[in-house]
Structures are given as structure tokens and as C-alpha cells.
Amino acid sequence: MQATVKTFDRATRSGSVFLDDGTEIPFDAEAFDAGPLRHLRPGQRVALVMAGGRVTYVTLSTFPLP
């Protein structure tokens, strides 16, 4: 699933994204740390893995998903 970064807090490594339909979904440090990224910026396109209604993995849309 792809989304666009709305917010990212570097200190907590958490933030939120907008899905293409406009739905905002939060992600936590665990989801961010699961991927290879060090930072995100608002407006950046990302790929997500979701399980049980929550984001479990965040990476750039050009990187492969696990």
C-alpha cells in the first residue's frame, strides 16, 4: 500500500501518512524502525505494510517490501 507522509517526529520516530483516498493513518517507532529509513519528510511517498489495522513497516515507495 502506498501513502504520503503527513508528519514525522524525528525524536519519537513516529508520525502519520495520508492514503491515496485521504485517510490519515498513524505509525509508531516500531513500524518506522522495521524499515531501512533514517528520516522522513512531509510530502514524501512511502510504501506501507499493515497488519491487524496498524502500520507495521514503512519504507520508500521505490524500496522492496518485506
Contacts in CASP RR format, 6 or more apart in sequence:
PFRMAT RR
TARGET T0000
AUTHOR 0000-0000-0000
METHOD contacts of the structure
MODEL  1
MQATVKTFDRATRSGSVFLDDGTEIPFDAEAFDAGPLRHLRPGQRVALVM
AGGRVTYVTLSTFPLP
1 19 0 8 1.000
1 47 0 8 1.000
1 48 0 8 1.000
1 49 0 8 1.000
1 50 0 8 1.000
2 20 0 8 1.000
2 45 0 8 1.000
2 46 0 8 1.000
2 47 0 8 1.000
2 48 0 8 1.000
2 61 0 8 1.000
3 17 0 8 1.000
3 18 0 8 1.000
3 19 0 8 1.000
3 20 0 8 1.000
3 25 0 8 1.000
3 45 0 8 1.000
3 46 0 8 1.000
3 47 0 8 1.000
3 48 0 8 1.000
4 17 0 8 1.000
4 18 0 8 1.000
4 20 0 8 1.000
4 43 0 8 1.000
4 44 0 8 1.000
4 45 0 8 1.000
4 46 0 8 1.000
5 15 0 8 1.000
5 16 0 8 1.000
5 17 0 8 1.000
5 40 0 8 1.000
5 41 0 8 1.000
5 42 0 8 1.000
5 43 0 8 1.000
5 44 0 8 1.000
5 45 0 8 1.000
5 46 0 8 1.000
6 15 0 8 1.000
6 16 0 8 1.000
6 17 0 8 1.000
6 18 0 8 1.000
6 24 0 8 1.000
6 42 0 8 1.000
6 43 0 8 1.000
7 15 0 8 1.000
7 16 0 8 1.000
7 42 0 8 1.000
8 14 0 8 1.000
8 15 0 8 1.000
8 39 0 8 1.000
8 40 0 8 1.000
8 41 0 8 1.000
8 42 0 8 1.000
9 15 0 8 1.000
10 39 0 8 1.000
12 29 0 8 1.000
13 28 0 8 1.000
13 29 0 8 1.000
13 32 0 8 1.000
13 33 0 8 1.000
14 26 0 8 1.000
14 27 0 8 1.000
14 28 0 8 1.000
14 29 0 8 1.000
14 32 0 8 1.000
15 26 0 8 1.000
15 27 0 8 1.000
15 28 0 8 1.000
15 32 0 8 1.000
15 40 0 8 1.000
16 24 0 8 1.000
16 25 0 8 1.000
16 26 0 8 1.000
16 27 0 8 1.000
17 24 0 8 1.000
17 25 0 8 1.000
17 27 0 8 1.000
17 46 0 8 1.000
17 48 0 8 1.000
17 55 0 8 1.000
17 58 0 8 1.000
18 24 0 8 1.000
18 25 0 8 1.000
19 25 0 8 1.000
25 48 0 8 1.000
25 55 0 8 1.000
26 55 0 8 1.000
27 48 0 8 1.000
27 54 0 8 1.000
27 55 0 8 1.000
27 58 0 8 1.000
28 54 0 8 1.000
28 55 0 8 1.000
30 56 0 8 1.000
31 48 0 8 1.000
31 54 0 8 1.000
31 55 0 8 1.000
31 56 0 8 1.000
31 57 0 8 1.000
31 58 0 8 1.000
32 40 0 8 1.000
32 58 0 8 1.000
34 56 0 8 1.000
34 57 0 8 1.000
34 58 0 8 1.000
34 66 0 8 1.000
35 57 0 8 1.000
35 58 0 8 1.000
35 59 0 8 1.000
36 59 0 8 1.000
36 63 0 8 1.000
37 58 0 8 1.000
37 59 0 8 1.000
37 60 0 8 1.000
40 46 0 8 1.000
40 58 0 8 1.000
44 60 0 8 1.000
45 60 0 8 1.000
45 61 0 8 1.000
46 58 0 8 1.000
46 59 0 8 1.000
46 60 0 8 1.000
46 61 0 8 1.000
47 58 0 8 1.000
47 59 0 8 1.000
47 60 0 8 1.000
47 61 0 8 1.000
47 63 0 8 1.000
47 65 0 8 1.000
48 55 0 8 1.000
48 57 0 8 1.000
48 58 0 8 1.000
49 55 0 8 1.000
49 56 0 8 1.000
49 57 0 8 1.000
49 65 0 8 1.000
49 66 0 8 1.000
50 56 0 8 1.000
57 65 0 8 1.000
57 66 0 8 1.000
59 65 0 8 1.000
END
